Amino acid sequence: MGFFEDDSAAEETSEGMQFEMQFEESSAPAAEDMFSDEAATAEEPGHDPQAIEDNSPPTSVPLQELIAERRKRQEIESEIQEQRQNNAVLNERVRNLWENQQRAQQQQQQQVAPEEIPDPDEDPLGHANYKINKLEAQLRGVAAQAQRQAQEAQQNAQQTAQQTEQNSIVTQSQNLQTQFAAQQPDYWDAYEFLEKTRSQELEAMGYNEQQVAEVVANERGMIVTQSLQRDANGRITGWTQNPAEVAYNLAKMRGYGAAAPAPAPVAQVSAQDKFNMAANGQVSATGVGSSGRGAPAGGAPTLESIANMSDSEFEKFSRSNPGIIETLLSNG
């Protein structure tokens, strides 16, 4: 019993052990040879046993080199992945281009393909149907063309009517404007004031010159349009008001006022005339409320108080009391 289960296994093991022993004896060098080799190696000049051990390959890789190698491998893999994606996009574009080209060729072939006309001898019914379909297609084309022409004619008629109506409105509004200007002489000044002030307002709001002109023109048209009278069908039947009068009233609402009348001329009385008036008894020696110079201290002015005024006082008094001197002279 022991370590082996049967005798054959023991015999095989014994033979194996004998073979290994013989191999060791044959492969092991003689003692003399081993000694002589060691001695020769030791006797060689410059030989360092430690140096032989240092030249053996390393058993591990430095960490920095390992990281650098991994990064390099990642960069290569990223470039490969990017190239694959670019190739996929390029392939998709090429495939779309090819499909579009194929569809275009098919459409071209369908358009160029000659129309098949049934033979009247072989297929008289098909030939008759072909003729009928052909005639119907031509009739549809003629009808569509006639419809387009009718629509164009209608549009042209509408545009002509609108233009005619617009010209009539402009002419009538100009006539109304001329009539109102004859009744109101300062109308054109008011009209100019209205457009000038409106333009200044638009400029203050930030509109440029072109925009200001457009807005003023639109508002001018609005005044005319709102003054028109129309029936239930939208046709113009007259005017509800004179647009020129509307513009004039708008100008007055914006601050326009007619020019003030010129002041009446001031009677010029010299100092000699004043003295003569007093000497001739036209000035009372005891003027009512006279202060001896200038305007009276109270009550109505007298010729004496007027005669004693300075030139500037007399001119101011004459302007603020027109006609009083003539009244006093006539009453004197």
Phi, psi and omega per residue, in radians:
M1 nan -2.017 3.094
G2 1.326 -2.388 -3.062
F3 -1.452 -0.338 -3.062
F4 -1.967 2.580 -3.073
E5 -1.479 -0.580 -3.132
D6 -2.478 3.022 -3.063
D7 -1.262 -0.586 -3.116
S8 -1.105 -0.716 3.103
A9 -1.114 -0.636 3.113
A10 -1.148 -0.720 -3.139
E11 -1.142 -0.725 3.113
E12 -1.099 -0.691 3.124
T13 -1.156 -0.664 3.140
S14 -1.151 -0.719 3.126
E15 -1.164 -0.668 3.111
G16 -1.120 -0.664 -3.137
M17 -1.192 -0.672 3.106
Q18 -1.139 -0.676 -3.130
F19 -1.144 -0.719 3.132
E20 -1.140 -0.669 3.135
M21 -1.151 -0.761 3.117
Q22 -1.099 -0.689 -3.132
F23 -1.137 -0.711 3.113
E24 -1.120 -0.689 -3.129
E25 -1.172 -0.691 -3.096
S26 -1.317 -0.597 -3.084
S27 -1.475 -0.428 -3.119
A28 -1.294 2.319 3.120
P29 -1.268 2.786 3.115
A30 -1.164 2.716 -3.110
A31 -1.121 -0.624 -3.135
E32 -1.162 -0.714 -3.120
D33 -1.141 -0.769 3.127
M34 -1.059 -0.731 -3.129
F35 -1.166 -0.722 -3.107
S36 -1.185 -0.668 3.131
D37 -1.124 -0.769 3.138
E38 -1.108 -0.705 -3.134
A39 -1.140 -0.710 -3.118
A40 -1.162 -0.695 3.135
T41 -1.147 -0.708 3.139
A42 -1.173 -0.561 -3.103
E43 -1.368 -0.283 -3.123
E44 -1.153 2.332 3.138
P45 -1.276 2.509 3.083
G46 1.321 0.117 -3.130
H47 -1.447 2.287 -3.133
D48 -2.198 1.911 3.133
P49 -1.037 -0.586 3.140
Q50 -1.157 -0.563 3.132
A51 -1.157 -0.597 3.107
I52 -1.121 -0.695 3.119
E53 -1.165 -0.606 -3.109
D54 -1.232 -0.448 -3.122
N55 -1.375 -0.011 3.123
S56 -1.242 2.536 -3.098
P57 -1.073 2.504 -3.136
P58 -1.187 2.595 -3.129
T59 -1.584 -0.142 -3.132
S60 -2.513 2.739 -3.130
V61 -1.775 2.438 3.109
P62 -1.072 2.625 -3.070
L63 -1.123 -0.720 -3.130
Q64 -1.094 -0.744 3.123
E65 -1.148 -0.638 3.125
L66 -1.132 -0.763 3.127
I67 -1.129 -0.762 3.129
A68 -1.088 -0.688 3.135
E69 -1.159 -0.698 3.112
R70 -1.147 -0.730 3.101
R71 -1.098 -0.740 3.113
K72 -1.075 -0.717 3.123
R73 -1.145 -0.661 3.101
Q74 -1.133 -0.721 3.113
E75 -1.089 -0.722 3.125
I76 -1.130 -0.754 3.118
E77 -1.115 -0.663 3.107
S78 -1.134 -0.743 3.099
E79 -1.103 -0.674 3.121
I80 -1.146 -0.736 3.136
Q81 -1.118 -0.747 3.115
E82 -1.097 -0.704 3.114
Q83 -1.119 -0.679 3.106
R84 -1.097 -0.750 3.124
Q85 -1.115 -0.744 3.104
N86 -1.084 -0.699 3.116
N87 -1.131 -0.655 3.124
A88 -1.144 -0.746 3.109
V89 -1.116 -0.747 3.124
L90 -1.104 -0.726 3.115
N91 -1.113 -0.673 3.127
E92 -1.140 -0.732 3.117
R93 -1.119 -0.743 3.132
V94 -1.101 -0.713 3.137
R95 -1.142 -0.736 3.101
N96 -1.119 -0.722 3.108
L97 -1.087 -0.725 -3.140
W98 -1.159 -0.734 3.127
E99 -1.119 -0.728 3.106
N100 -1.107 -0.687 3.120
Q101 -1.142 -0.681 3.116
Q102 -1.138 -0.736 3.120
R103 -1.134 -0.697 3.117
A104 -1.116 -0.691 3.107
Q105 -1.136 -0.706 3.133
Q106 -1.128 -0.762 3.108
Q107 -1.100 -0.707 3.118
Q108 -1.122 -0.707 3.116
Q109 -1.131 -0.667 3.121
Q110 -1.157 -0.650 3.140
Q111 -1.268 -0.662 -3.095
V112 -1.396 -0.375 -3.052
A113 -1.015 2.278 -3.115
P114 -1.170 2.544 -3.138
E115 -1.307 2.300 -3.131
E116 -1.512 2.107 3.136
I117 -1.843 2.108 3.136
P118 -1.047 2.467 3.109
D119 -1.252 2.208 -3.106
P120 -1.125 -0.448 3.135
D121 -1.387 -0.732 -3.097
E122 -1.445 -0.624 -3.090
D123 -2.403 1.303 -3.096
P124 -1.100 -0.643 3.126
L125 -1.162 -0.765 3.111
G126 -1.114 -0.657 3.120
H127 -1.147 -0.700 3.118
A128 -1.139 -0.728 3.092
N129 -1.102 -0.675 3.107
Y130 -1.059 -0.803 3.133
K131 -1.068 -0.729 3.138
I132 -1.123 -0.809 3.131
N133 -1.086 -0.691 3.139
K134 -1.111 -0.755 3.135
L135 -1.155 -0.707 3.119
E136 -1.113 -0.707 3.119
A137 -1.091 -0.733 3.108
Q138 -1.116 -0.719 3.116
L139 -1.121 -0.695 3.096
R140 -1.106 -0.706 3.106
G141 -1.114 -0.731 3.112
V142 -1.127 -0.732 3.135
A143 -1.124 -0.728 3.133
A144 -1.130 -0.701 3.113
Q145 -1.153 -0.712 3.101
A146 -1.107 -0.671 3.113
Q147 -1.136 -0.732 3.112
R148 -1.113 -0.723 3.130
Q149 -1.138 -0.675 3.113
A150 -1.128 -0.717 3.111
Q151 -1.131 -0.726 3.113
E152 -1.125 -0.714 3.122
A153 -1.122 -0.689 3.113
Q154 -1.135 -0.753 3.109
Q155 -1.097 -0.736 3.125
N156 -1.116 -0.683 3.123
A157 -1.138 -0.712 3.117
Q158 -1.122 -0.757 3.129
Q159 -1.115 -0.686 3.119
T160 -1.138 -0.731 3.125
A161 -1.126 -0.737 3.127
Q162 -1.109 -0.733 3.132
Q163 -1.142 -0.708 3.105
T164 -1.099 -0.773 3.116
E165 -1.101 -0.713 3.134
Q166 -1.103 -0.751 3.119
N167 -1.107 -0.676 3.127
S168 -1.140 -0.720 3.129
I169 -1.096 -0.757 -3.140
V170 -1.081 -0.780 -3.132
T171 -1.100 -0.801 -3.133
Q172 -1.126 -0.728 -3.135
S173 -1.138 -0.627 3.090
Q174 -1.163 -0.681 3.090
N175 -1.116 -0.746 3.105
L176 -1.112 -0.649 3.122
Q177 -1.136 -0.738 3.121
T178 -1.121 -0.701 3.130
Q179 -1.120 -0.768 -3.121
F180 -1.190 -0.652 3.128
A181 -1.128 -0.527 3.091
A182 -1.210 -0.554 3.115
Q183 -1.462 -0.519 -3.086
Q184 -2.151 1.636 -3.004
P185 -1.042 -0.510 -3.118
D186 -1.582 0.318 -3.111
Y187 -1.054 -0.800 -3.067
W188 -1.143 -0.586 3.053
D189 -1.135 -0.735 3.113
A190 -1.137 -0.711 3.131
Y191 -1.089 -0.763 3.108
E192 -1.134 -0.692 3.106
F193 -1.088 -0.719 -3.119
L194 -1.086 -0.873 -3.109
E195 -1.207 -0.609 -3.141
K196 -1.166 -0.812 -3.130
T197 -1.163 -0.658 3.114
R198 -1.146 -0.696 3.111
S199 -1.113 -0.709 3.117
Q200 -1.122 -0.670 3.097
E201 -1.094 -0.782 -3.133
L202 -1.150 -0.683 3.091
E203 -1.113 -0.675 3.106
A204 -1.140 -0.481 3.113
M205 -1.444 -0.097 3.062
G206 1.847 0.109 3.111
Y207 -1.294 2.489 3.064
N208 -1.449 -3.130 -3.024
E209 -1.099 -0.742 -3.131
Q210 -1.158 -0.750 3.129
Q211 -1.123 -0.670 3.115
V212 -1.077 -0.782 3.137
A213 -1.084 -0.685 3.141
E214 -1.163 -0.770 -3.118
V215 -1.146 -0.754 -3.141
V216 -1.102 -0.713 3.114
A217 -1.126 -0.717 3.111
N218 -1.106 -0.737 -3.139
E219 -1.206 -0.588 3.058
R220 -1.091 -0.740 3.084
G221 -1.161 -0.599 3.112
M222 -1.123 -0.660 3.123
I223 -1.082 -0.728 -3.140
V224 -1.205 -0.781 -3.091
T225 -1.094 -0.738 -3.123
Q226 -1.232 -0.261 3.132
S227 -1.568 -0.103 -3.126
L228 -1.396 2.685 3.065
Q229 -2.016 2.257 -3.094
R230 -2.214 2.708 3.086
D231 -1.541 -3.008 -3.088
A232 -1.126 -0.456 -3.139
N233 -1.559 0.031 3.103
G234 1.545 0.066 3.120
R235 -1.401 2.490 -3.120
I236 -1.313 2.256 -3.141
T237 -2.056 -0.135 3.140
G238 2.811 -2.694 -3.094
W239 -2.212 2.359 3.054
T240 -1.437 -0.429 -3.131
Q241 -2.812 2.836 3.114
N242 -1.432 2.074 -3.127
P243 -1.074 -0.501 3.093
A244 -1.146 -0.668 3.099
E245 -1.172 -0.642 3.080
V246 -1.073 -0.800 3.126
A247 -1.094 -0.698 3.133
Y248 -1.101 -0.761 3.126
N249 -1.158 -0.653 3.086
L250 -1.110 -0.671 3.115
A251 -1.108 -0.727 3.109
K252 -1.155 -0.616 3.084
M253 -1.146 -0.503 3.129
R254 -1.490 0.013 3.053
G255 1.970 0.085 3.134
Y256 -1.262 2.427 3.070
G257 -2.472 2.521 3.118
A258 -1.120 2.641 -3.113
A259 -1.083 2.386 -3.133
A260 -1.164 2.518 3.135
P261 -1.131 2.603 -3.115
A262 -1.153 2.485 -3.133
P263 -1.160 2.660 3.130
A264 -1.169 2.509 3.140
P265 -1.066 2.465 -3.098
V266 -1.555 2.278 3.109
A267 -1.205 2.173 3.140
Q268 -1.566 2.063 3.122
V269 -2.086 2.067 -3.126
S270 -1.372 2.977 3.105
A271 -1.117 -0.624 3.114
Q272 -1.119 -0.709 3.112
D273 -1.110 -0.676 3.128
K274 -1.107 -0.723 3.141
F275 -1.159 -0.730 3.133
N276 -1.116 -0.659 3.119
M277 -1.067 -0.710 3.136
A278 -1.264 -0.650 -3.103
A279 -1.221 -0.580 -3.130
N280 -1.405 0.102 3.099
G281 1.401 0.238 3.134
Q282 -1.449 -0.160 3.122
V283 -2.064 2.263 -3.129
S284 -1.196 2.381 -3.137
A285 -1.139 -0.503 3.115
T286 -2.066 1.380 -3.135
G287 -1.092 2.461 -3.106
V288 -1.163 2.083 3.089
G289 1.170 0.412 -3.085
S290 -1.328 2.508 3.090
S291 -1.824 0.137 3.101
G292 1.546 -0.335 3.130
R293 -2.782 2.494 3.071
G294 1.322 -2.773 -3.096
A295 -1.228 2.704 3.132
P296 -1.113 2.619 -3.132
A297 -1.198 -0.490 3.126
G298 -2.903 2.816 -3.130
G299 1.382 -2.952 -3.101
A300 -1.294 2.598 3.123
P301 -1.236 2.656 3.118
T302 -2.082 2.885 3.115
L303 -1.096 -0.571 3.137
E304 -1.163 -0.791 -3.135
S305 -1.138 -0.587 3.117
I306 -1.227 -0.692 -3.135
A307 -1.148 -0.514 -3.129
N308 -1.469 -0.031 3.121
M309 -1.255 2.621 2.975
S310 -1.261 2.978 -3.108
D311 -1.104 -0.737 -3.134
S312 -1.176 -0.680 3.108
E313 -1.168 -0.688 -3.127
F314 -1.142 -0.693 3.134
E315 -1.165 -0.750 3.104
K316 -1.100 -0.727 -3.140
F317 -1.139 -0.688 -3.118
S318 -1.150 -0.665 -3.135
R319 -1.197 -0.708 -3.094
S320 -1.454 -0.239 3.115
N321 -2.332 1.182 -3.101
P322 -1.153 2.360 3.076
G323 1.501 -0.092 -3.083
I324 -1.253 -0.596 -3.124
I325 -1.155 -0.760 3.098
E326 -1.067 -0.628 3.118
T327 -1.145 -0.781 -3.132
L328 -1.141 -0.687 3.125
L329 -1.157 -0.692 -3.125
S330 -1.223 -0.536 3.132
N331 -1.403 -0.379 -3.113
G332 -1.299 nan nan
